[in-house]
Amino acid sequence: MKSMFKVSLLAATVMLAAGCQKEEEPKADTQPATEQVQAEAGKAVNFKTEDDKAAYAIGVSFANYLNTSLDKPSEIGIHLNKDLVLQGIEHVFSGKPELSEEETRAALEGLDKRVADKMQKQSAEKAAKNKKAGDEFRAEFEKQDGVKKTDSGLLYQIITPADGEMPKETDTVQVHYKGTLIDGTQFDSSYDRGEPATFPLNRVIPGWTEGVQLMPVGSKFKFVIPPELAYGEQDTPTIPANSTLVFEVELLKIDNGDKAQDAGADSAKASQ
């Protein structure tokens, strides 16, 4: 894991420039005309040259980056004192750092480990919570009228029945669908995109591969998919680890494209 907090000499330099340097007072009648901007506390910064402005801009950019990096650990309970960060920068520039290079490296590596351990612990707790909530949700859903359960644990309910052809695992299907978490949060919808989705049935999550094969063309099903048939412990911004997923799916058609056309042509030749 890369360190989030190793500050390069350049970063330290510009941080010092942006956050802790003494502002120089403009000298009356002795300075050329300069462009001014309002800095913190309303004090003006005088840019004598474009290089000065570029230097200041670099400082602002790095300060913003460093400020964000220092704030992030507070979200997981690690609080870093910004005043001490600035002291460290000042001490390096004065040639009197309180820590040796070895001590600095050890402190940063220790911080990385603490961050990684806390994040891993929080992720595990969140995943366990999601699994428990999903187990309870599926147990309640299974009690509803018309709900069936496959050997794998997939739950499904027929919303709109039909008598059309049922796809095989090797088929390509066209569907309309909406996907939500168990709390109703929507993470995907072909309806919202305004067009159906077409995909090979054997290239999606196992719950879809199994479930859509149970659907006649023209039908609409509701699927409740346990995490082991969905994305498991994979954690994403829209689908947390160990999530049970809920889908409403309409099977519009089996669309094997050129493959179906070729098969039809071969059949026609054989009958001649």
Sequence and secondary structure as in RCSB ss.txt:
>XXXX:A:sequence
MKSMFKVSLLAATVMLAAGCQKEEEPKADTQPATEQVQAEAGKAVNFKTEDDKAAYAIGVSFANYLNTSLDKPSE
IGIHLNKDLVLQGIEHVFSGKPELSEEETRAALEGLDKRVADKMQKQSAEKAAKNKKAGDEFRAEFEKQDGVKKT
DSGLLYQIITPADGEMPKETDTVQVHYKGTLIDGTQFDSSYDRGEPATFPLNRVIPGWTEGVQLMPVGSKFKFVI
PPELAYGEQDTPTIPANSTLVFEVELLKIDNGDKAQDAGADSAKASQ
>XXXX:A:secstr
   S    HHHHHHHHHHHTS      TTTS   EEEE GGG EEEESSHHHHHHHHHHHHHHHHHHHHHHGGGG
GT    HHHHHHHHHHHHTT  SS HHHHHHHHHHHHHHHHHHHHHHHHHHHHHHHHHHHHHHHHHTTSTT EE 
TTS EEEEEE   S    TT EEEEEEEEEETTS EEEEHHHHTS EEEEGGGS HHHHHHHTT  TT EEEEEE
 GGGTTTT   SSS TT  EEEEEEEEEE  THHHHHHHHHHHHHH 
